[in-house]
Amino acid sequence: MSARILVSIGTRPEAIKLAPVVHALRALGSDFDVRVLATGQHRELLDQALAHFCIEPDLDLDVMRAEQSLADLTARLTGALDSVLDAEAPDLLLGQGDTTSALVAGLCSFYRGIPFGHVEAGLRTGDPTHPFPEEMNRRLLGPLASLHFAPTERAAAALRSEGIPAERIHVTGNPVIDALLWTAERLDPRERLVGGRRRILVTAHRRESFGAPLRSICAALRALAERGDVDIVFPVHPNPKVREVTDAELGDLERVRLLEPLDYPAFVAELHSAHLVLTDSGGVQEEAPGLGKPVLVLRDTTERVEGLAAGTAELVGTDADRIVTATARLLDNPALHAERSRRVNPYGDGRAAERIVAAIAQYLG
């Protein structure tokens, strides 16, 4: 009898990072009965990512509501997911990262006595409010999980320091690199071309950046656009607290393209064409080095400190002057840019999914 595995996916990053794992599990055929649950924490962005990886959810909670609070989302997810676990009775529930969907999946599996496998386990900033609420979500998931798939040895060490038994921890790399390389190999050759002025790819959406920090980031982008030798590409998150600021501060600039959210292939194409990346996204800190792109992190802390140690990323915060200075260094010093571009990506080699599946198979016997 095959083991039933339920894979819970709530947001676009979860879909991207879990898609290689879903396909690797299904490649084993009758060994596993794999079911995909979409919580719908994000809607359109989630659907786009799942479609790109040819994954159709077997179940969909569709919990997204306009202007929903974290408490409201958590409450609705808890009731809905508990009912699913009661009906599905999986042998393992698999979740990823640090979203509300991931936290509720871990909590509901604990309530039901169902083992929970946590992909991308062990990331820590040390500050429970940065990023918010993600840092606390992943701290709470630690003791709830039965299997911890740490992307790096540093993440594994963080788990061991919190009392997680070593035999429950597997260092696998991050499956986002599997997804990135798979997608990049399938880009239309025309999407790979880079011409004209150098491109700076920007993403910014974190809650702790709302308000004054985001306006400061926009001031930096305005100053960089005024150089005249770069084009800035900024796919804008749909959250009104992001969109209203970016439209007001950057909407009139010729050298800044404010885009609607990109599907994953289009984002990878933009990343491939970029000269460098400015981001507050955790996932982009992992993806950009996979394509040889230096990263400036628009945050005061990062749980992905491996990139800082490897030299693939630099922490610059949200101060406009600091952002402009750090960006100018990479633009005006070709040797520095080339050296940063050649650094080895510390987050994986494209084989994380097969390591995760091997650990699951061993765990379930």
SEDRENMI-183011 format. One record per atom (N, C-alpha, C): y, x, z. Coordinates in steps of 0.1 Angstrom, whole numbers, padded with zeros to 4 digits, always signed. Atoms other than C-alpha are relative to their C-alpha. Example, Ala and Ser with C-alpha at 12.3 -4.5 7.8 and 13.67 -1.06 7.14 Angstrom:
2
-0012+0009+0000;-0045+0123+0078;+0012+0009+0000;-0011-0009+0000;-0011+0137+0071;+0011-0008+0008;
//
This chain:
365
-0012+0009+0000;+0000+0000+0000;+0012+0009+0000;-0012-0008+0001;+0034+0014-0010;+0009-0003+0011;-0010+0002-0010;+0061+0020+0015;+0013-0006-0006;-0013+0007+0005;+0092-0002+0012;+0012+0007+0006;-0012-0007-0003;+0125+0016+0012;+0012-0008-0005;-0013+0007+0003;+0158-0003+0013;+0011+0010+0000;-0011-0010+0001;+0188+0017+0001;+0013-0009+0000;-0012+0008-0002;+0221+0003+0014;+0012+0008-0006;-0012-0006+0007;+0252+0010-0008;+0012-0009+0001;-0012+0008-0002;+0287-0002+0000;+0012+0003-0008;-0012-0004+0007;+0313+0018-0019;-0004+0009-0012;+0002-0008+0012;+0317+0038-0051;-0006+0014+0004;+0006-0013-0003;+0311+0072-0034;-0015-0001+0005;+0014+0002-0004;+0279+0058-0018;-0009-0002-0012;+0008+0003+0012;+0267+0046-0052;-0002+0013-0007;+0001-0013+0007;+0274+0080-0068;-0010+0009+0007;+0008-0010-0007;+0257+0100-0041;-0015-0005+0003;+0013+0005-0002;+0227+0077-0036;-0008-0003-0013;+0006+0003+0013;+0220+0070-0073;-0011+0010-0003;+0011-0009+0003;+0201+0103-0078;-0012-0002+0009;+0011+0002-0009;+0180+0095-0047;-0008-0012-0004;+0007+0012+0004;+0172+0060-0059;-0009+0003-0012;+0008-0003+0012;+0160+0074-0093;-0012+0009+0004;+0011-0009-0004;+0140+0102-0076;-0011-0008+0007;+0010+0009-0007;+0123+0076-0053;-0008-0008-0010;+0007+0009+0009;+0115+0053-0082;-0009+0008-0010;+0008-0008+0009;+0101+0082-0103;-0014+0002+0006;+0013-0002-0006;+0072+0084-0078;-0009-0013-0002;+0009+0011+0004;+0060+0050-0091;-0004-0008+0012;+0006+0010-0010;+0037+0030-0068;+0000+0005+0014;-0001-0005-0014;+0042+0053-0038;+0010-0007+0008;-0011+0007-0007;+0074+0035-0029;+0005-0012-0007;-0006+0012+0005;+0087+0000-0033;+0015+0001+0004;-0014-0003-0003;+0125+0008-0036;+0008-0012-0004;-0009+0011+0002;+0150-0020-0032;+0014+0004+0003;-0014-0004-0002;+0187-0016-0035;+0009-0012+0005;-0008+0010-0006;+0211-0035-0013;+0015+0004-0002;-0014-0002+0001;+0248-0037-0023;+0007-0008+0011;-0008+0008-0010;+0270-0046+0007;+0012-0006-0006;-0012+0004+0006;+0300-0050-0016;+0012+0003+0008;-0012-0005-0008;+0324-0032+0008;+0011+0003-0010;-0009-0001+0012;+0341-0022-0025;-0007-0009-0010;+0006+0009+0009;+0336-0045-0054;+0000+0006-0014;+0000-0004+0014;+0347-0035-0089;-0004+0015-0001;+0003-0015+0001;+0345+0003-0082;-0015+0002+0003;+0015-0001-0003;+0310-0001-0067;-0008-0004-0012;+0008+0005+0012;+0298-0022-0097;+0001+0010-0012;-0001-0010+0011;+0312+0004-0122;-0010+0012+0002;+0008-0012-0002;+0294+0033-0105;-0015-0004-0001;+0014+0004+0001;+0261+0014-0102;-0004-0002-0015;+0003+0002+0014;+0262+0004-0139;-0001+0013-0007;+0000-0013+0006;+0269+0040-0149;-0014+0007+0002;+0012-0006-0003;+0237+0051-0132;-0012-0009-0003;+0011+0009+0004;+0217+0021-0146;-0007-0005+0012;+0006+0006-0012;+0211+0006-0111;+0005-0014+0002;-0004+0014-0003;+0211-0031-0106;-0005-0004+0014;+0004+0003-0013;+0211-0042-0070;-0010-0012+0001;+0010+0011-0002;+0182-0064-0058;+0006-0010+0009;-0006+0009-0009;+0204-0079-0031;+0015+0004+0001;-0015-0002+0000;+0242-0083-0028;+0006-0008+0011;-0006+0007-0011;+0260-0092+0004;+0014-0005-0003;-0013+0004+0005;+0294-0094-0014;+0010-0003+0011;-0008+0003-0012;+0314-0090+0018;+0015+0003-0002;-0014-0004+0002;+0347-0077+0003;+0009-0012+0000;-0010+0010-0001;+0377-0098+0012;+0014+0007-0001;-0013-0006+0000;+0414-0091+0005;+0006+0002+0014;-0006-0003-0012;+0432-0074+0033;-0009-0001+0012;+0009+0002-0011;+0401-0074+0055;+0002+0011+0010;-0001-0010-0011;+0403-0056+0089;-0014+0006+0001;+0012-0007-0002;+0377-0031+0099;-0009-0009+0010;+0008+0009-0009;+0366-0055+0127;-0006-0011-0007;+0005+0011+0007;+0362-0084+0104;-0011+0005-0009;+0011-0005+0009;+0342-0063+0079;-0012+0003+0008;+0011-0004-0008;+0320-0049+0106;-0008-0012+0005;+0007+0012-0005;+0312-0084+0120;-0007-0007-0011;+0007+0007+0011;+0304-0099+0086;-0012+0008-0005;+0011-0009+0005;+0283-0069+0076;-0012-0001+0010;+0011+0000-0010;+0263-0070+0109;-0009-0012-0001;+0008+0012+0001;+0252-0106+0106;-0008+0000-0013;+0006+0001+0013;+0245-0104+0069;-0012+0010-0002;+0010-0010+0002;+0226-0071+0070;-0012-0002+0009;+0011+0003-0009;+0205-0082+0100;-0009-0010-0006;+0008+0010+0006;+0193-0112+0081;-0008+0006-0011;+0008-0006+0011;+0183-0090+0051;-0011+0008+0006;+0010-0008-0006;+0164-0066+0074;-0012-0009+0005;+0010+0009-0005;+0146-0096+0089;-0009-0004-0011;+0008+0005+0011;+0135-0108+0055;-0007+0011-0008;+0006-0010+0008;+0128-0075+0038;-0010+0009+0008;+0009-0009-0008;+0111-0056+0067;-0003+0013-0006;+0003-0013+0007;+0115-0022+0051;-0006+0010+0010;+0006-0011-0008;+0096+0009+0064;+0011+0010+0003;-0011-0010-0002;+0129+0029+0060;+0012-0006-0006;-0013+0003+0005;+0165+0020+0056;+0008+0013-0003;-0007-0012+0004;+0185+0046+0037;+0015-0003-0002;-0014+0001+0002;+0223+0050+0039;+0007+0013-0001;-0007-0012+0003;+0250+0075+0031;+0013+0001+0006;-0014-0003-0003;+0281+0090+0045;+0005-0006+0013;-0008+0003-0012;+0306+0076+0069;+0008-0013-0001;-0007+0013+0002;+0317+0041+0057;-0004-0010+0011;+0004+0011-0009;+0316+0009+0077;-0014-0005-0004;+0013+0004+0004;+0286-0001+0056;-0011+0009+0005;+0010-0010-0005;+0267+0031+0066;-0002-0002+0015;+0001+0002-0015;+0275+0026+0103;-0007-0013+0003;+0007+0012-0003;+0264-0010+0103;-0015+0001-0004;+0014-0002+0004;+0232-0001+0084;-0008+0008+0011;+0007-0008-0011;+0224+0025+0111;-0002-0009+0013;+0000+0008-0012;+0232+0001+0139;-0011-0012-0001;+0009+0011+0002;+0212-0029+0125;-0014+0005-0001;+0014-0005+0001;+0182-0007+0117;-0005+0004+0014;+0003-0003-0014;+0183+0005+0154;-0004-0013+0007;+0003+0013-0007;+0184-0031+0166;-0014-0005-0004;+0013+0005+0006;+0153-0039+0144;-0011+0009+0002;+0010-0010-0001;+0134-0008+0152;-0005+0006-0013;+0003-0005+0013;+0135+0003+0116;+0006+0014-0001;-0005-0014+0002;+0138+0041+0109;+0012+0000-0010;-0012-0001+0008;+0172+0050+0094;+0001+0014-0005;-0003-0013+0006;+0177+0079+0070;+0014+0002-0004;-0014-0002+0002;+0212+0093+0069;+0003+0012-0010;-0004-0010+0010;+0223+0111+0037;+0014+0005+0003;-0013-0006-0002;+0252+0135+0041;+0003+0000+0016;-0001+0000-0015;+0246+0138+0079;+0006+0013+0005;-0005-0011-0007;+0264+0162+0102;+0013+0005-0003;-0014-0004+0003;+0299+0164+0088;+0009-0003+0012;-0009+0002-0011;+0325+0168+0115;+0013+0007-0002;-0013-0007-0001;+0362+0176+0118;+0003+0004+0014;-0003-0002-0014;+0362+0176+0156;+0011-0009+0006;-0010+0009-0004;+0390+0150+0157;-0004-0014-0003;+0005+0014+0002;+0378+0114+0162;+0009-0009-0008;-0009+0009+0007;+0409+0100+0145;+0004+0006-0014;-0002-0006+0013;+0409+0123+0114;-0013+0005-0006;-0006+0012+0006;+0397+0110+0091;-0004-0013+0008;+0002+0013-0007;+0399+0074+0105;-0004-0011-0010;+0009-0001-0011;+0375+0057+0109;-0012+0008-0002;+0013-0006+0005;+0350+0079+0091;-0005+0010+0010;+0005-0010-0009;+0348+0107+0117;-0008-0007+0012;+0007+0006-0011;+0338+0083+0145;-0013-0007-0006;+0012+0006+0006;+0314+0064+0121;-0011+0010+0000;+0011-0010+0002;+0294+0096+0114;-0004+0005+0014;+0005-0004-0014;+0294+0106+0151;-0009-0010+0006;+0009+0010-0005;+0279+0073+0160;-0013-0001-0007;+0012+0000+0007;+0254+0075+0133;-0010+0010+0004;+0009-0011-0004;+0239+0107+0147;-0011-0004+0008;+0011+0004-0008;+0219+0093+0175;-0008-0013-0005;+0007+0012+0005;+0210+0061+0155;-0010+0004-0011;+0008-0004+0012;+0193+0080+0126;-0013+0006+0005;+0013-0007-0002;+0156+0090+0125;-0001+0012-0009;+0000-0011+0010;+0161+0113+0095;+0014+0004-0003;-0014-0004+0003;+0192+0134+0089;-0001+0010-0012;+0000-0009+0012;+0198+0149+0054;+0013+0007+0000;-0012-0008-0002;+0224+0176+0061;+0003+0007-0014;-0003-0007+0012;+0242+0189+0030;+0000+0015+0001;-0001-0014-0002;+0246+0224+0045;-0006+0004+0013;+0005-0005-0013;+0233+0246+0073;+0011-0002+0011;-0011+0002-0011;+0267+0242+0091;-0001-0015+0005;+0001+0014-0004;+0262+0204+0091;-0013-0002+0009;+0013+0000-0008;+0226+0209+0104;+0003+0005+0014;-0004-0006-0013;+0240+0231+0132;+0008-0009+0008;-0008+0009-0008;+0265+0205+0142;-0009-0011+0006;+0010+0010-0005;+0236+0180+0145;-0008+0005+0012;+0008-0006-0011;+0215+0203+0166;+0009+0002+0013;-0009-0002-0012;+0245+0210+0189;+0002-0013+0007;-0002+0014-0006;+0247+0172+0196;-0013-0005+0005;+0012+0004-0006;+0211+0171+0207;-0010-0006-0010;+0010+0006+0009;+0194+0159+0175;-0011+0010-0002;+0011-0009+0002;+0159+0173+0173;-0001+0007-0013;+0000-0007+0012;+0155+0200+0147;-0010-0005-0010;+0010+0005+0009;+0124+0184+0132;+0005-0012-0008;-0005+0011+0007;+0145+0154+0122;+0011+0003-0010;-0011-0005+0008;+0170+0175+0103;-0005+0007-0012;+0004-0006+0012;+0166+0185+0067;+0012+0005-0008;-0011-0005+0008;+0191+0207+0048;-0004-0001-0015;+0004+0004+0013;+0191+0193+0013;+0010+0004-0011;-0011+0000+0010;+0224+0200-0004;+0005-0015-0001;-0006+0013+0002;+0246+0170-0014;-0004-0006-0013;+0003+0006+0013;+0233+0146-0041;+0012-0003-0009;-0011+0002+0009;+0268+0142-0054;+0000+0011-0011;+0001-0010+0010;+0262+0175-0072;-0010-0004-0010;+0010+0005+0010;+0231+0160-0088;+0007-0009-0009;-0007+0010+0008;+0252+0131-0100;+0011+0006-0009;-0011-0007+0007;+0281+0153-0111;-0006+0007-0012;+0005-0008+0011;+0260+0176-0132;-0007-0009-0011;+0006+0010+0009;+0240+0147-0147;+0010-0006-0009;-0010+0007+0007;+0272+0130-0157;+0007+0010-0010;-0008-0009+0008;+0290+0161-0170;-0008+0004-0013;+0009-0003+0012;+0260+0169-0193;+0001-0010-0011;+0000+0012+0009;+0264+0135-0209;+0014-0003-0005;-0014+0002+0005;+0302+0137-0216;+0000+0001-0015;-0003-0002+0014;+0313+0131-0251;+0007+0013-0002;-0007-0013+0001;+0323+0166-0264;+0015-0001-0001;-0015+0002+0001;+0358+0152-0272;+0006-0001+0014;-0005+0002-0013;+0362+0144-0235;+0001+0013+0008;+0000-0013-0007;+0356+0180-0226;+0012+0009-0004;-0011-0009+0005;+0386+0194-0246;+0012+0000+0009;-0012-0001-0008;+0416+0207-0228;+0010+0006-0009;-0010-0005+0008;+0448+0212-0246;+0014-0003+0005;-0014+0003-0005;+0486+0213-0241;+0002+0006+0013;-0003-0005-0013;+0500+0217-0207;-0012-0001+0010;+0011+0001-0010;+0478+0224-0177;+0001-0013+0008;+0001+0013-0007;+0466+0193-0159;-0003+0002+0015;+0003+0001-0014;+0467+0187-0122;-0005-0014+0003;+0006+0013-0003;+0443+0160-0111;+0003-0003+0015;-0003+0004-0014;+0454+0141-0079;-0007-0012+0004;+0004+0013-0007;+0437+0116-0056;+0005+0000+0014;-0005+0002-0013;+0451+0103-0024;-0002-0014+0005;+0003+0014-0004;+0439+0073-0005;-0003-0002+0015;+0004+0001-0014;+0432+0081+0032;+0009-0008+0008;-0008+0008-0009;+0444+0057+0059;+0010+0008+0007;-0010-0008-0008;+0460+0085+0079;+0011+0005-0008;-0011-0004+0008;+0482+0093+0049;+0009-0011-0004;-0009+0011+0003;+0497+0058+0046;+0014+0003+0006;-0013-0001-0005;+0534+0057+0049;+0007+0014-0003;-0007-0012+0002;+0554+0089+0054;-0008+0012-0006;+0007-0011+0006;+0526+0114+0046;-0002-0002-0015;+0002+0003+0015;+0519+0097+0012;+0013+0002-0007;-0012-0002+0007;+0556+0097+0004;+0003+0015-0001;-0002-0014+0001;+0557+0134+0012;-0009+0006-0011;+0008-0005+0011;+0528+0140-0012;+0006-0003-0013;-0007+0004+0012;+0547+0121-0038;+0012+0009-0003;-0012-0009+0001;+0578+0142-0032;-0005+0014-0006;+0006-0012+0006;+0556+0173-0039;-0003-0001-0014;+0003+0002+0014;+0543+0158-0071;+0012-0001-0009;-0013+0001+0007;+0578+0150-0082;+0005+0014-0003;-0005-0014+0002;+0588+0186-0077;-0008+0008-0009;+0009-0007+0009;+0558+0199-0095;+0002-0005-0015;-0002+0005+0013;+0564+0176-0124;+0013+0005-0007;-0012-0005+0005;+0599+0189-0127;-0001+0015-0006;+0002-0013+0005;+0585+0224-0135;+0000-0001-0016;+0000+0002+0015;+0579+0211-0171;-0012+0006-0006;+0011-0006+0006;+0547+0231-0176;-0013-0006+0004;+0013+0006-0004;+0521+0208-0161;+0001-0015-0003;+0002+0015-0001;+0509+0172-0165;-0008-0004+0012;+0006+0005-0012;+0499+0153-0134;-0007-0013-0003;+0008+0012+0002;+0471+0128-0136;-0004-0006+0013;+0002+0006-0013;+0468+0104-0107;-0006-0013-0001;+0006+0014-0001;+0442+0076-0106;+0003-0006+0014;-0005+0006-0012;+0457+0053-0080;-0010-0009+0006;+0008+0009-0007;+0436+0036-0054;+0006-0014+0001;-0006+0014+0001;+0439-0002-0055;+0006-0005+0013;-0006+0004-0013;+0450-0004-0018;+0015-0002-0002;-0014+0002+0002;+0485-0019-0019;+0009+0010+0008;-0007-0010-0007;+0496+0006+0007;+0001+0014-0007;-0001-0012+0009;+0489+0034-0018;+0008-0003-0012;-0006+0003+0013;+0499+0017-0050;+0015-0003+0001;-0014+0002-0001;+0533+0005-0037;+0008+0012+0001;-0008-0013-0001;+0544+0040-0027;-0001+0008-0012;+0001-0009+0012;+0531+0058-0058;+0008-0006-0011;-0008+0007+0010;+0547+0032-0081;+0015+0003+0002;-0014-0002-0003;+0580+0035-0064;+0005+0014-0001;-0005-0014-0001;+0581+0073-0060;-0003+0007-0013;+0004-0008+0011;+0564+0084-0092;+0000-0008-0014;+0002+0008+0012;+0564+0055-0117;+0010+0003-0011;-0010-0003+0010;+0595+0068-0136;-0001+0014-0006;+0000-0014+0004;+0583+0104-0142;-0009+0001-0013;+0007-0002+0013;+0573+0115-0178;-0013+0008+0002;+0011-0009-0001;+0549+0142-0166;-0010-0005+0010;+0010+0006-0009;+0530+0119-0142;-0006-0012-0006;+0007+0012+0005;+0504+0095-0154;-0007-0007+0012;+0007+0008-0011;+0495+0069-0128;-0010-0009-0007;+0010+0007+0007;+0462+0055-0139;-0007-0011+0010;+0008+0009-0007;+0441+0025-0128;-0012+0008+0005;+0013-0007-0004;+0409+0036-0109;-0009+0002-0011;+0009-0004+0011;+0386+0054-0132;-0015-0002+0003;+0015+0000-0002;+0349+0048-0137;-0004+0014+0001;+0004-0014-0003;+0328+0078-0128;+0000+0009-0012;+0000-0009+0011;+0323+0092-0163;+0014+0004-0004;-0014-0003+0004;+0361+0090-0170;+0005+0009+0011;-0005-0010-0011;+0368+0107-0136;-0006+0014-0002;+0006-0013+0002;+0343+0135-0144;+0007+0006-0012;-0007-0005+0012;+0360+0139-0178;+0014+0006+0004;-0013-0005-0005;+0394+0142-0161;-0001+0013+0009;+0002-0012-0008;+0380+0167-0136;-0004+0012-0008;+0004-0010+0009;+0365+0187-0164;+0012+0006-0006;-0012-0004+0007;+0399+0189-0181;+0011+0006+0009;-0011-0004-0010;+0419+0197-0149;+0000+0015+0001;-0002-0014-0003;+0433+0231-0142;-0002+0003+0015;+0002+0000-0015;+0433+0224-0104;+0001-0014+0005;+0002+0013-0006;+0428+0195-0081;+0008-0001+0014;-0007+0004-0013;+0450+0180-0052;-0007-0012+0004;+0007+0012-0005;+0430+0156-0031;-0001-0001+0015;+0004+0002-0014;+0424+0140+0003;-0014-0005+0001;+0014+0005+0000;+0389+0129-0008;-0010+0010+0004;+0010-0009-0004;+0359+0144+0008;-0009+0003-0012;+0009-0002+0012;+0337+0138-0023;+0006+0010-0010;-0006-0009+0010;+0362+0155-0046;+0000+0015+0004;+0001-0014-0005;+0362+0186-0024;-0014+0006-0003;+0013-0005+0004;+0325+0188-0032;-0002+0001-0015;+0002+0001+0015;+0326+0178-0069;+0008+0011-0007;-0008-0009+0008;+0355+0200-0081;-0006+0014-0001;+0006-0014+0002;+0338+0234-0073;-0012+0000-0009;+0012+0001+0009;+0308+0221-0092;+0004+0002-0015;-0005-0002+0014;+0330+0223-0124;+0010+0012+0000;-0009-0011+0000;+0349+0254-0113;+0014-0003+0001;-0014+0004-0001;+0381+0237-0103;+0005+0003+0015;-0005-0003-0013;+0401+0251-0073;+0006-0013+0006;-0004+0012-0007;+0410+0224-0047;+0010+0003+0011;-0009+0000-0011;+0440+0219-0025;-0002-0013+0007;+0003+0012-0008;+0432+0195+0003;+0012-0005+0007;-0012+0006-0005;+0459+0171+0012;-0002-0007+0013;+0003+0005-0013;+0449+0167+0048;+0002+0011+0010;-0002-0010-0011;+0454+0184+0082;-0013+0006+0005;+0013-0004-0004;+0417+0186+0089;-0010-0003-0011;+0011+0003+0009;+0385+0186+0068;-0013+0002+0007;+0013-0001-0005;+0349+0180+0077;-0008+0009-0010;+0006-0009+0010;+0340+0201+0046;+0005+0014+0001;-0005-0013-0003;+0348+0234+0061;-0007+0011-0008;+0007-0010+0008;+0322+0252+0039;+0009+0004-0012;-0008-0004+0011;+0346+0250+0010;+0012+0009+0004;-0011-0010-0004;+0374+0267+0030;-0006+0014+0002;+0006-0014-0002;+0350+0295+0040;-0004+0006-0014;+0004-0005+0013;+0337+0298+0004;+0012+0004-0009;-0011-0003+0008;+0372+0299-0010;+0002-0010-0012;-0001+0010+0010;+0367+0269-0032;+0011-0010+0003;-0011+0010-0005;+0393+0248-0012;+0009+0007+0009;-0011-0005-0009;+0425+0254+0007;+0006-0012+0007;-0005+0011-0007;+0438+0231+0034;+0016+0001+0000;-0014-0001+0001;+0475+0223+0027;+0008-0011+0007;-0006+0011-0007;+0482+0191+0046;+0008-0009-0009;-0008+0009+0007;+0508+0166+0035;+0015+0004-0001;-0014-0005+0001;+0541+0186+0038;+0003+0004-0014;-0003-0002+0014;+0558+0186+0005;+0002+0015-0004;-0002-0014+0003;+0570+0222+0006;-0013+0008+0000;+0013-0008-0001;+0536+0235+0016;-0009-0003-0012;+0008+0003+0012;+0519+0216-0012;+0006+0007-0013;-0006-0006+0012;+0544+0228-0038;-0003+0015+0000;+0002-0014-0001;+0541+0264-0026;-0015+0004-0004;+0014-0003+0002;+0503+0264-0026;-0004-0002-0015;+0003+0003+0014;+0501+0248-0061;+0006+0010-0009;-0007-0010+0008;+0526+0272-0075;-0007+0013+0000;+0008-0012+0000;+0505+0301-0064;-0011+0000-0010;+0011+0001+0010;+0476+0289-0084;+0004-0002-0014;-0005+0001+0014;+0497+0280-0114;+0006+0013-0005;-0007-0012+0004;+0516+0313-0115;-0007+0013+0001;+0008-0012-0002;+0489+0337-0106;-0014-0002-0007;+0013+0003+0008;+0461+0335-0133;-0012+0007+0007;+0011-0007-0006;+0440+0361-0115;-0005-0007+0013;+0004+0008-0011;+0440+0341-0083;-0007-0013-0004;+0007+0012+0004;+0431+0309-0101;-0014+0003-0006;+0013-0003+0006;+0403+0326-0120;-0010+0004+0011;+0009-0004-0011;+0389+0341-0088;-0005-0012+0008;+0004+0012-0007;+0389+0308-0070;-0009-0009-0008;+0008+0008+0009;+0373+0291-0100;-0014+0005-0001;+0014-0006+0001;+0343+0315-0099;-0008-0001+0013;+0007+0000-0013;+0334+0309-0063;-0012-0010-0001;+0012+0009+0000;+0299+0294-0057;+0002-0012+0008;-0002+0012-0007;+0299+0258-0048;-0010-0001+0012;+0009+0000-0012;+0285+0256-0012;-0007-0013+0003;+0005+0014-0003;+0275+0219-0015;-0013-0004-0007;+0013+0003+0006;+0244+0221-0036;-0002+0006-0014;+0005-0006+0012;+0225+0231-0067;-0005-0010-0010;+0005+0011+0009;+0217+0197-0083;-0014-0004+0003;+0014+0003-0004;+0183+0194-0065;-0001-0007+0013;+0000+0006-0013;+0193+0175-0034;-0009-0012+0001;+0007+0013+0000;+0177+0142-0043;-0015+0003+0001;+0015-0003-0001;+0142+0158-0048;-0003+0005+0014;+0003-0005-0013;+0145+0175-0014;+0000-0012+0010;-0001+0012-0009;+0155+0142+0003;-0013-0008-0002;+0012+0008+0003;+0126+0123-0014;-0012+0007+0006;+0012-0007-0006;+0101+0150-0003;+0000-0001+0015;+0000+0002-0014;+0113+0147+0033;-0004-0014+0004;+0004+0014-0003;+0110+0109+0032;-0015-0002-0002;+0014+0002+0003;+0075+0111+0017;-0008+0006+0012;+0006-0006-0012;+0065+0135+0045;+0001-0008+0012;-0002+0008-0012;+0080+0113+0072;-0009-0013+0000;+0007+0012+0001;+0063+0082+0059;-0015+0002-0002;+0014-0003+0002;+0030+0099+0053;-0006-0004-0013;
//
